[in-house]
């Protein structure tokens, strides 16, 4: 074999080895990067956010069974916020809408919400309420926070929330298991991200 052929073979081997080494380095760096990203997501999910699945039909039309949502762990509940929390009855977690805040008295009369005897419009329900009136139906049966608290004034204590499901006839909520403690609130539902074709911010 000529010296020229030997030299060419050596060059080819060197190129092949360099390429192999380069690919190994890239794979190693990608693996480390992926590991760091996964670790970061894990840490963030413990501190900043969580991506749970909605279970059941208690929040229809806002959420369907099996929808995936983005929950902000650092958010503070406001009226009509969707919150993700541990149920007071110890039966897992749930997503419901905040209706009553601490130091408030809540009542429903003729399908209208009253906070401290002042009418509060549930704008997210406007179309549903209009349809219910046409069909002579009631969305929310009359009730008062005194029924839940079993006290004369019915005022929600500090650190507690009254929550209801949007699917009022079928939802299990504060009417059944009482008020939700602020320590049981995991976070605020900010976004439905699955299914992708139904992405929606709240």
N, C-alpha and C positions, 0 to 999 in steps of 0.2 A: 504493500500500500504506500502511495506517495506521501511525502511530508505535507503536501497541500491538502490532501483528503483528511489526514489525521488532524490537521489544524482546523479544518472546517467542522469536523465532528466535535472537537473540543468546544468550539465556539457555540455550536448548537446546544451542547449539553449545559454550558454555562448559562445560555439564554433561558433554557428550560428550567434550570434550577432557580434562576433569578425570578422567573415568572411564578414558579411554585412557592417560593419564599414570600413573594409579594402577596399572593393570594392567601397564604397562611396568616400573614400579618393583618391583612384586611379583615379576614374572618375573625381573628382574635379581637381586633378593635371593635368590630360590629357586635360581637358577643358581649364584650365588656360594656359597650354603650347600651345595649338592650337590657342588660342586667341592672345597670344604674337607673335607666328609665323605669323599669318594673319596680325597683326598690323605692324610687321617688314616688311613683303612683301609689304604692302601698302605704307609704308614710302619709302622703296627702289625703288618702282615703280615710285614714284614722283621725286626721286633724281638720281637714278643710271640706271634703265632700264624700258622698257615697252614691252609688248607682243602683238602687234597689229596683225590684220588680213589683208593680202594683198587683195585688191579689184581690180577686172578687169584683163585684159589680156595684159596690156602694158609692163609687164616685162617678158613675156615668151621668152626664155626657163628658165631663172634663177628662176622665181617664177610663180606659177599658181594661178588662182583665188581661194581664200579661204585658201591659205597657211598661217600658223602662224609663226611669226618670233620673234627672240630676238633682241631688239634694245638697244644698249649701248648709254645712254644719255650723257656720258662723252667723247665719241670719237670725234675726229676731222676729218672732211671730207678730203679725198685725191682723187687723180685722180682714177676713176673707182670704188670708194666706192659706195655702195648702201646706200642711205640716206632716212630716213623717215621724212617727212616735211609737213608743212601746205602750201597748194597750194596758189600761189599769187592771183589767181582769186577768192579766198574765198570759193571754192567748196570742203571743207574738207581736208583730208590728203592723201598723196600719197607716193609711193616708186619709186624712179628713180635712175639712175646711173649718178654720177658726171663725166662730160666730160671736162668742162672748169673751171679752177680755177681763182681767182682774178688776175688781171693784165696780162691776157693772151688773145690772139686773136685766135679764133677757126674757122676752115673751114673744109668742107668735099668735096673732089674732087675725082671722079671716085671710090667711095666706100672706100676712104682712109681718115683717120683723120690727119689733120695738126694742130699743135699748134705753133703759131708764125712762120708759114711757114716751120716747121720741121715735118717730118713724124713721127707719133706715132702709133705703132702697137696695135690694140685692140685684145689682145691674147684670151680673152674670146669669140671672134667672129671667130676665125680661121677656125673652121670646117664649120660654117655657110657661111662664105665668100667663101670658096673653093667650096661649093655646089652651091652657087649663080653664080659663074663664069662658072661652068659647064653648068648650066641651062640658062646662059646669062641673069641673073636677077641682080637687084640692091637692096641692103639692105637699104642703107642710101642715099636719094636723095641729090644732091649737095646743100649746103647752107653755109652761112658765118655768123659769129657773128655780122657783120655789118647789116645783115637783121633783127636781133632781136633788136639790140641797136639803129638802125637808126642813127649811127654816122659814120664818115669817117674811123676812125681807128679800130672800132669794138672791142676795148679792154674792157674786163670785169672789172667793177669797183671793188674797195675793198669791201669786205663783201658780195660779190655776187657769185653765182655759176650757170653754165650752165649745165642743166641736160637733159638726154634723156632716153626714155624707150628702152629696148632691142628689143622689138617688133616694130621696127622703122616705119613700114607702118601704124600701128594702134594706137600707143601710143600718148597720149596727154602729151606734155612736154614743154621745154623751147621754142620750135619752135612756140608754140601756146600761152602760157601765160607768156613768158619772163623769166628773170633770177629769181633764188630763193635767197632770203635774208638769210644771216647766222642766223639771229634771228628767222627765220621760221623753221630752222632745229631742229627737236626733237632729233635725234640721228642717229647712224650708224647701219645698219643691219649687225649683226655678224653671225647669224645662223637661218636656217629654222628648226624649231623643230616639226612642224606638217604639214603633216602626218608623224608619227614616222618612217615609212619605207622609207621616202625620206629626212631624216635628212641630212643637208648639211651646212658646214661652208663657209663663204664668205671672 
